[in-house]
Amino acid sequence: MAFPRPRPARPELPRQRVRTLQCGQGAVRAVRFNVDGNYCLTCGSDKTLKLWNPHKGTALRTYQGHGYEVLDAAGSFDNSQLCSCGADKTVALWDVATGQVIRKYRGHAGKVNCVQFNEEATIIVSGSIDSTVRCWDCRSRRPDPVQVLDEAKDGVSSVKVSDHEILSGSVDGRIRRYDLRAGQLFSDYIGSPITSVCFSKDGQCVLAASLDSTLRLLDKETGELLGEYTGHRSTAYRLDCVLSEQDTHVGSASEDGRVYFWDLVEGSLALSLAVGRGVVQSLSFHPTLPCLLAATEGQLQLWREDTFQPEGDAA
């Protein structure tokens, strides 16, 4: 008979504001950790993209090349490239070190809301208000997308990519999951315009935020509704939802200037953070630590767990 494993330490949530950064980019439309969580990107309404070390509070580089406000960005697995998208209808591929645009992809008929790399950073997946998801080959010189997914009946607000799947959320109230290995499309109807979707870390579940002020957790394979989380306000803005680094809690930005976290299993409200007076535009949760980035108005806030010691810490 095997001894039972010791119970893991109770997961902590980010409860203390460690740092506030004035981004100087107008309104911050999105904030995104990079793959290892050491750096982050902020997307500004002033057409710029900025790279930060949020743990030290230092701005590392500004990327200029979009013709209108930047709405989303992502870093490649090796941190050598960035992709971004914006209201100028373009998707841009950047060299991190030089700050130069490597390629610009034009083909969307409206503003591009969301962008992601695949795992090898060979493909950029973008979702637009024009109701399409487009896949762009980073290695090819061809200007056309290698694939256009046009099943959505309204604007695509959010995309996420796993090793063999593309997940999209649309204003038509549907979550669509494209299984690229099997060549299949799975669709789940939520009924309210979707603002954000994400995979759980274990790949078993999908979390979706929608404009009826509700987060929903679905079983990825069956579409079964596993949980509903309410208490925040989401009626007009494209707000992010997140899962904590151990999949124990789900979180959401809110239009009342707060960030809310719920226990994933119990559905009970676990934490409400007072971030600011305005709408919390964007969230990003660290891949391995109880650490949260929240963007509100023109600033970025870094939140850590209660036991975190800012001074003399290796962060």
N, C-alpha and C positions, 0 to 999 in steps of 0.2 A: 504494500500500500504506500503510495507516494504521499509525502507530507504536503498539505496545502501550501501554496505560495503565500508569502507575507502580503498583506494587503498593500497595494501601492498608496503612496501618500495622496491625501486628498488634493485634487487639482486646484490650483489657485487661479484667481481671476485678476486681471489688471485693475487695481483700485486706486492707485495713487498717480497723480499727474507728475511726471518727472521733469518734463521739458515742454516748453512752448516755443515754436519757431515761427517768426513772421516771414512768410515765404516771399513777399514782394512780387506776386504774380497776379494781382487782382484776386478774383475768387478762385479757390483751389477746387477744381472739378473732380479730381480723383487723386488718391494716394495709394501707392502699391509698394509693398516690400519686394525686394529681389528674392531670388531662389533660396539663398541661405539666411536671409533676414538681417544681413549686416548693413544693407543700404536700402534706400527707398527712392521712389520717383514721385514727383508732384506735377500735376497737369494744371496749367493756369489758364484763366480767361484772357490773359494778355498774350496768348499765342506761344508761350514758352513751356518748356519741359525742364525740370530741375532734378539733379541727382544729389542726394544728401546722405550723410552718415547721421541718422537721427539720434543714435545713442550718444554721440559726441556733440550733436547740434551744429554740425558743419555742412555748409553748402559746397559741393565739390565741382559741379559744372552746370552750365545753362545751355540748353539745346534750342536753337532758333531755326525755324524753317517752315512752320505751319503758317498758313495765311489767315487762320481764324482760331478761335479758342480750342485748346487741346482737351479732349474728353476722356481719354484712357491711354494707358501705356503698360508695357510689360518688359521684363528683362529676360535675356536668353539664359539657358542653363549654365553657361560658362562665364556669364557676365560681360561678354565681349560686345554684345549687340543689344539694342533696344528696339522695340517697335512702339509706335504711337498712332493715334488717330484723332480726328477732330471734325469740327463743324465746317471745315473747308472741303469735305467729301473725300479726303485723301488718307491713305495709310502710309506711314513713313518708317523706313528701316534705317537705324543710325549705328555708326561706329562709336562705341562708348569712349574710347581713348581720345579720338580726334575731335569728337563732337560734330562730325560731318554726316549729312544725309547720304546713305549709300544708294538707296532706291526710294522712289515715290510711286505708290500704286494708286492709279486713278481708274475708277470703274463704277464706284457706288454713285447712285443718283441723288443721294441726300447725305446729311451729316452722319458720320460714322461714330457710333456710340461706344463700341467695345472692341478690344483687340487682345489676342493671345498668341504666343508661340506654341507650336507642338513641342514634344519632349526634346527632339534633336535640334530645334530652332532652324529647321529647313523649310517650314511652312508657317506663314502668318494667317491666322483665322480672324476675320473681322465681321462685325455685325452692324447693320445700318438701319436708319429710319426708313430706308427704301424697301424694307421687308426681306432683305436677303442676307445670308451669311456667305462670305466669299473666302476662298482659300488661295493664298498667293505663294508661289514658289520663290524662296529667297535666293536660290542658286541660279535660276534661269534669268535670261535677259528679256523674256517675253513680257509684254505689258499686260496681258490678259490673265485673269485668275485661272488656276488649274481646275477649280470646281466652283459652281454657284449653287447654293442650297436655297431654293426659293419657295419653300413650303409655307412659310409664315404668311399670314393674311394682314399683318400690320407690322409696324417697326420692330426691329430686333433690339432689345435693350441690354442684353447680357449674353456673353458666351464664355464657356470654360472648356478646356481641352484636357483629356486624359491620354494615356498611351494609345488608345484605339477608339476614342469616342469624342464627339463634339456635342456639348450640351448648350442649348440656347433657350432664352426666355424672351417672350414677345408680348407686345401690347395687345395682341389678340387673345391673351389669357392662357396661352399654351406653353408648356415646357416640351421641347423636342430634343430627343437624344438620338444622334446618328451613330450607329455602330459601324465603324469603317471596315472592320474585319468581315462582318457578316453581310455588309451592304444593306442594313435594315434601318428603318426609322421607327422610333417609339414616341408616342405623343400622349401627354397627360393634360387634361383640361382643368385649369384652376378657376377660370371664370372672371377673374379680375386682372387688369393689366399687370404684367410681371415687370419688376424693376431690377431684380438681381437673382442669379442662380449660382449655386456652387455644389461641388461634390463633397461628400464627407471624406475624411482622410483615408478611411478603410475602403472607400470606393463602393460601399453598399447602398448608400443613401444619397438623395438629392435634396437640397434645401432651396426653397424659393420664397422671395419676398414679393408682395404685390400691393396694389394701391387700395386694398380694403383693410389696410393696417393689420395684416396678418402674415406671419411666417408659417410655411408648411414644410414638414419633413416627409418625404415620400420614399418608399422602398424603390430602389432604382430599377429592379427587374420587374416587379409586379405593378408598380404605380400605386400600391396601397398607401393610404394616408396614415402615417405613424404618429404624427404630432402636429398640433397647432399652437402657435405662440402669439399672444396679443398683449397690448398694454402700451405700445409705442404708437406714434402717429405717422402714417404714410398715406397721403391722399393725392399729392400733386407732383412730388419730385422723384427722380430716379435714385433711390437710396440703396446702399449696399447692405447685404447680409453676410455674415461670416460664421465659421465654426471655430471653436477654440482649438489649440494645438493638439489636444488629446481627444477631440470629438465629444467632450463632456458637456459643453454648453453651446448654445446658438446665440448669436448676437445680431443686433440690427441698429442702424442709424435711425434717427427720428427727426421729425420736423419741429419738435419742441425743444431742440437744443441738447438732447440727451442721447446716450447710448444705453441700450437695454440688453441684458443677458438673461437667458432662461436655462434652467436645467434641461438638458436634452431629453432625458427619460421621463422625468416627472412633469415637465411642462410648466413648472412654477417659476415665477420671476426671481432670479438670484441676485441681480445687481442692476442699479440704475446710476449711470455716471452723468454728472452735470458738466457738459463740455463747454457750452456757450449759450449765447442768447439766440443766435440764428439757427437755421437748419444745419444739421450735421450732414455735410455733403457726401462724405466718403469714409470708408473704414478699410483697414488692412490688418489682419492678425498675423503675428510672427509664426513662421512654420514650426518652430520647436520650443518657444518660450511663451509664458503668459504675458505677452507684450502686445499692446494695441496702438495703432496709429489712427488718429481721427482728424479729419479736415473739416473745419468750419470757418465760413467767411474767408479771410485771407491767411489763415494760420493753420499750423500743423501741431498736433499735441501727441506726445509720447506718454503712454500709461503703462505702469508696471505693477507687479504684485506687491502686497504690503511688506513682505520680508526683503524686498529689493533695497540695497544700499547704494545710492548714487555715487557717493564719494569712494574713491579708491577701488571701484569695481572694474573688472576687466571689460565691461561693456564699452 
